[in-house]
């Protein structure tokens, strides 16, 4: 019988060892898959389903009105909302944003009473950001608001307001005003409310355009959208609907 050389025997043993190691590793990985799948399933089960039961209050901007939200209402309905859960708050663009915020507080309470909901979501545009922020922060409205979505909100003011300083609302909307200082001091996103903003360098009215951003919010930089263009932007409005449903 032909004898194998020690070197050949060592080669065979090495090959067997490698094969065993690979087999063992594959078996171990196979055994871990059910645990990984189980973990993934548990994590998926923990994710809250999207909810379209929360009433939504739309807050227009300077010189705006309820008609600004026609496209938004359609988008929200396409995303599962009933028309009976969609509301538009109107206020005096030339008055005082403190009074406007107080009116928003009353409006939200009426919506809660009408729908039986404990909280509403607020979607605002432009100067509606100031009205909303004052309501949530100064008047304590965050306890009644689950989500706040600010579209091109003048949250830290805009120098564009210099064109209408004859009105109190525009004075309040100008950067550095006592009104702006009050709503931006300390925590800009109080309470358990989820906050998000949408802003763009192409805005043209909110100057600087980064004024919309809120510390503590999810701030979404839109590639290029005009100030009024947002109101017909079904992509952004769809993102907002999904945010409110989260």
Helices and strands as residue ranges (DSSP letters): H 6-46, E 55-59, G 66-69, H 70-78, G 83-85, E 86-89, H 97-115, E 120-125, H 128-133, I 134-138, G 141-144, E 145-151, G 159-164, H 168-173, H 178-184, E 194-200, G 209-212, E 218-222, G 229-232, H 234-245
